[in-house]
């Protein structure tokens, strides 16, 4: 069951782990306050019941999603539906399909009651076309996030510096230009949650 709601009474604030927060911190650290206000204006709060499929492998995605609370799993048909990743608060979902306009290569399913901010694809595309400043910041944030993911994947495959299993060095490999914006990004994420809880 998937529903859009104005009440967050059933949700307690969950402090995301640093690892789960990494992706959203890249994005919120690069966007401006005005950019975030726009995301909140056009975005929809959606509550997903456990078992709800947010993204279906091979089917077009009509939004980019920010996971606010709860958790989801990622699975792929090629591995008989085996779960390959676990997503929690602070994750951004659907951004790759948004960028390359191809259907998603995995299925994303809520494992418990999960709250997301859904940013409609068409409105985001219009904003990117009309606002070059926003577009440059948005694509830079996505590029930073995907670059970090690729570096981690390459390391896990045995190339380059080994990544500790507990991700102790989570932010040590980032450039100083990125790291200096992380406290602001975390503050913005907390503010985003508080504002959504006020509805």
C-alpha positions in Angstrom: 0.0 0.0 0.0 1.3 3.4 -1.0 -0.3 6.6 0.1 0.5 10.3 0.1 -0.2 11.8 3.6 0.1 15.1 5.5 0.5 13.5 8.9 3.8 12.2 10.3 2.4 11.3 13.8 3.4 7.6 13.3 7.0 8.5 12.5 9.7 9.0 15.0 12.9 10.8 13.9 15.6 8.2 13.1 19.2 9.4 13.1 20.7 7.9 9.9 24.0 6.3 10.1 26.9 8.2 8.4 27.0 5.6 5.7 23.3 5.8 4.8 23.5 9.6 4.8 26.4 9.8 2.4 24.4 10.1 -0.8 22.0 12.8 0.4 24.8 14.7 2.0 26.5 15.0 -1.4 23.3 16.5 -2.8 22.3 18.8 0.0 25.9 20.0 0.4 25.9 21.3 -3.2 22.3 22.6 -3.6 21.3 26.0 -2.2 18.6 26.6 0.4 16.4 27.9 -2.4 17.0 24.7 -4.4 15.9 22.7 -1.4 12.8 24.9 -0.9 11.9 24.1 -4.5 12.3 20.4 -3.9 10.0 20.6 -0.9 7.5 22.7 -2.9 7.2 20.2 -5.8 7.9 17.0 -3.9 5.3 14.8 -2.4 5.5 13.0 1.0 4.6 9.4 0.5 4.2 6.7 3.0 5.0 3.1 1.9 3.7 0.1 3.7 6.0 -2.9 4.2 6.1 -4.9 1.0 5.4 -1.9 -1.3 7.4 -1.9 -4.5 8.7 1.6 -5.1 10.7 0.8 -8.2 10.2 -2.2 -10.5 13.1 -3.5 -12.5 12.6 -2.8 -16.2 9.7 -0.3 -15.7 10.1 3.4 -16.2 10.5 5.6 -13.1 8.5 8.8 -12.9 10.3 10.4 -10.0 13.5 10.7 -7.9 13.0 9.6 -4.3 14.6 10.7 -1.1 14.3 8.2 1.7 13.4 10.0 4.9 12.7 7.2 7.4 12.3 3.5 7.2 14.1 1.0 5.0 14.0 -0.7 1.6 15.8 -3.6 -0.2 17.3 -3.7 -3.7 16.9 -6.9 -5.7 17.6 -8.1 -9.2 15.9 -10.7 -11.4 19.2 -12.0 -12.7 19.9 -13.3 -9.3 16.5 -14.8 -8.8 15.3 -11.8 -6.8 18.2 -11.9 -4.4 18.6 -8.8 -2.3 21.9 -7.0 -3.1 21.5 -3.8 -1.1 19.8 -2.3 1.9 18.6 1.3 1.8 17.8 3.5 4.8 17.2 7.1 5.7 19.2 9.6 3.6 19.4 7.4 0.4 18.4 8.8 -3.0 16.7 6.4 -5.3 15.9 6.6 -9.0 18.6 9.1 -9.8 20.5 6.9 -12.3 17.3 6.2 -14.3 16.6 9.9 -14.2 20.1 10.8 -15.6 20.4 8.1 -18.3 16.6 7.8 -19.1 16.8 4.0 -19.1 14.5 1.7 -17.1 15.9 0.7 -13.7 18.1 -2.4 -13.4 16.8 -3.4 -10.0 13.6 -3.6 -7.9 13.3 -1.5 -4.8 10.9 -2.7 -2.1 10.0 -1.3 1.3 10.8 -3.7 4.2 8.9 -1.7 6.8 6.8 1.5 6.9 8.9 4.0 5.0 8.5 7.7 4.4 9.9 9.2 1.2 9.9 12.5 -0.6 9.0 12.0 -4.2 10.2 14.6 -6.8 8.2 14.2 -10.0 10.5 13.5 -13.0 8.8 16.0 -15.4 8.9 18.9 -13.0 12.5 18.2 -12.3 13.3 18.0 -16.0 11.5 21.4 -16.5 13.5 23.0 -13.6 16.8 21.7 -15.0 15.9 23.2 -18.4 14.8 26.5 -17.1 17.4 27.1 -14.3 21.0 26.6 -15.4 22.3 27.4 -11.9 20.1 24.7 -10.4 21.1 22.3 -13.2 24.8 22.7 -12.7 24.5 22.2 -8.9 22.1 19.2 -9.3 24.3 17.4 -11.9 27.5 18.1 -9.9 25.9 16.6 -6.8 24.8 13.5 -8.8 28.2 13.2 -10.3 29.9 13.3 -6.9 27.6 10.7 -5.6 28.1 8.3 -8.5 31.8 8.9 -8.5 32.0 7.9 -4.9 29.9 4.8 -5.5 32.2 3.8 -8.4 35.3 4.2 -6.3 33.8 2.1 -3.6 32.8 -0.6 -6.1 36.2 -0.7 -7.7 37.8 -1.0 -4.2 35.5 -3.8 -3.3 36.5 -5.6 -6.5 40.0 -5.6 -5.2 41.5 -2.6 -7.0 43.0 0.3 -5.2 42.6 1.1 -1.5 40.7 -1.4 0.5 37.6 -0.1 2.2 37.0 -1.3 5.9 33.9 -3.3 6.3 32.6 -0.9 8.9 33.2 2.1 6.6 35.2 3.8 9.3 37.0 5.9 6.8 33.7 7.0 5.3 34.6 10.6 4.5 38.4 10.4 4.5 38.7 9.7 0.7 36.6 12.7 -0.2 38.1 16.0 -1.5 38.3 18.8 1.1 35.8 20.8 -1.1 33.2 18.1 -0.5 34.0 17.5 3.1 33.7 21.1 4.1 30.0 21.2 3.0 29.0 18.0 4.9 28.0 19.7 8.2 25.8 22.1 6.3 24.3 19.2 4.3 23.5 17.3 7.5 21.9 20.4 9.0 19.8 20.8 5.8 18.6 17.2 5.9 17.6 17.6 9.6 15.8 20.8 8.6 14.1 19.0 5.7 12.8 16.3 8.1 11.5 18.8 10.6 9.7 20.8 8.0 8.0 17.7 6.6 7.1 16.6 10.1 5.3 19.9 10.6 2.7 19.2 7.9 
